[in-house]
Structures are given as C-alpha cells and as structure tokens.
C-alpha cells in the first residue's frame, strides 16, 4: 500500500470531521432531531404540516455550501472515473440501502453512534463491511 502524499490532507479531514460533529451536536441540541440527510430529504417526499421549511433550508444549504467555499478558496479538482450507468446504479443502491437501513451514514455513523445506539452500530458496521468488500472486489477480483 502506498500513500498518495499529494492528496493526503489530515488537517482538512480533521477540520471537516469536527465541523460535521459540531453541526450534528448543535442540530440535535436545538432541534431535537438527528442530522441524517436521507431522513431530512425523505421528509420532503412525504411532507408534514409545518415540517418542510427547515428541511428546504437544510437542502438549500447543502447546495449553497460549495459556492460559499469558492468565496474563500480555489475550486477543488474533482475527477470521476465512473460512467453514467455506474453512477446511476450506485445512487439507486445507496438509496435502497438507506431505506432498508433506516438511515444513512450521517444519521447512523455520526449521530447514532454518538448516542450509543446499538442499531446504528450494526448499521455502521454493515456500511463499512460493504465498502471494504466492494473495494476488494472491484480492485482485486474485477481488476
């Protein structure tokens, strides 16, 4: 195994992790809700009265964040090495997985684990194991 030192950014990763943890803690403290993107967006698909404003604001913030980033830093060079069909299939699998798992990595991995939820521990272990197996299959068996 080799480390790609040009793209090894532990301080940026640590800063991002701190910001995500802080946002999740503040969200549950002030709103009493778990900061899981699939639950927030899913709530927009079956809206309840008086429950859509904050969800729309959150989603708009997710889409606005990269534009705010550009005010302070250079654009990030993004390379996607997958075809359109692969990306669509991956998106559908993630969507199906979040429904079966009753949440996504942000809901279970960040918020659920911090609340010591056994269900979130099992879900997060499932996410991680699936990721490990997928990388192994794609890199070593398929090529």
C-alpha positions in Angstrom: 0.0 0.0 0.0 1.2 3.5 -0.8 0.0 6.8 0.4 -0.8 9.5 -2.2 1.1 12.3 -0.3 -0.1 14.9 -2.7 -3.7 14.3 -1.7 -3.1 13.3 1.9 -4.9 16.0 3.9 -5.2 15.0 7.5 -5.8 18.6 8.8 -8.6 19.2 6.2 -10.1 15.9 7.1 -9.9 16.6 10.8 -11.4 20.0 10.4 -14.3 18.6 8.3 -14.9 15.9 10.9 -15.0 18.5 13.7 -17.4 20.7 11.7 -19.7 17.7 10.9 -19.7 16.6 14.6 -20.4 20.2 15.8 -23.2 20.6 13.3 -24.8 17.3 14.3 -24.5 18.2 18.0 -26.0 21.6 17.6 -28.8 20.3 15.4 -29.8 17.7 18.0 -29.4 20.2 20.8 -31.5 23.0 19.2 -34.0 21.0 17.2 -34.1 17.6 18.9 -33.6 15.8 15.6 -30.9 13.6 14.1 -28.9 15.2 11.3 -29.2 12.5 8.7 -29.5 13.6 5.2 -31.7 10.7 4.0 -34.2 11.4 6.7 -34.2 15.1 6.0 -34.7 14.7 2.3 -37.1 11.8 2.8 -39.3 14.1 4.9 -39.7 16.3 1.9 -41.2 13.5 -0.1 -44.0 13.0 2.4 -44.2 16.4 3.9 -46.0 17.0 7.2 -47.6 20.3 8.1 -45.1 22.8 9.4 -42.2 20.4 8.9 -40.9 21.5 5.5 -39.3 24.9 6.0 -36.3 23.7 7.9 -35.8 20.8 5.6 -35.8 23.0 2.5 -33.4 25.4 4.2 -31.1 22.5 5.0 -31.1 21.2 1.4 -30.5 24.7 0.1 -27.6 25.0 2.4 -26.1 21.7 1.2 -26.3 23.0 -2.4 -25.1 26.5 -1.5 -22.0 25.3 0.6 -19.8 24.7 -2.4 -20.5 28.1 -3.8 -19.6 29.7 -0.4 -16.4 27.6 -0.5 -15.5 29.3 -3.7 -15.6 32.7 -2.0 -12.7 31.7 0.3 -10.7 29.0 -1.6 -9.8 27.8 -5.0 -12.1 25.2 -6.7 -11.4 21.6 -5.9 -10.4 19.5 -8.8 -12.8 16.6 -9.0 -12.3 13.5 -11.2 -15.0 10.9 -11.6 -13.7 7.6 -13.0 -17.1 6.0 -13.5 -19.6 6.0 -16.3 -23.1 7.4 -16.1 -24.7 4.0 -15.8 -22.4 3.1 -12.9 -23.2 6.3 -11.1 -26.9 5.8 -11.6 -26.7 2.2 -10.3 -24.6 3.3 -7.3 -27.1 6.1 -6.5 -30.0 3.6 -6.6 -28.2 1.1 -4.4 -27.4 3.8 -1.9 -31.0 5.0 -1.9 -32.3 1.4 -1.4 -29.7 0.8 1.3 -30.7 3.9 3.3 -34.3 2.7 3.2 -33.5 -0.8 4.4 -31.1 0.5 6.9 -33.5 3.2 8.2 -30.9 5.9 7.7 -27.7 6.9 6.1 -24.1 7.1 7.2 -24.5 10.6 8.6 -27.6 9.6 10.6 -26.2 6.3 11.9 -22.4 6.8 11.8 -22.3 10.3 13.2 -25.5 10.8 15.2 -26.4 7.3 16.1 -23.0 6.2 17.3 -22.7 9.4 19.4 -25.9 8.4 21.1 -24.6 4.9 21.7 -27.4 3.4 19.6 -27.0 -0.4 19.1 -29.0 -0.2 15.8 -26.7 2.5 14.5 -23.6 0.4 15.5 -24.9 -2.5 13.5 -25.8 -0.3 10.5 -22.4 1.4 10.5 -20.6 -1.9 10.7 -22.7 -3.0 7.8 -21.8 0.2 5.8 -18.2 -0.3 6.5 -18.1 -4.0 5.7 -19.9 -3.5 2.4 -17.4 -0.8 1.5 -14.5 -3.0 2.3 -15.9 -5.9 0.3 -16.8 -3.6 -2.6 -13.3 -2.2 -2.8 -11.7 -5.6 -2.6 -14.0 -7.0 -5.4 -13.5 -4.0 -7.7 -9.7 -3.7 -7.2 -8.7 -7.3 -6.9 -11.2 -9.6 -8.4 -12.6 -7.5 -11.3 -9.4 -5.6 -11.9 
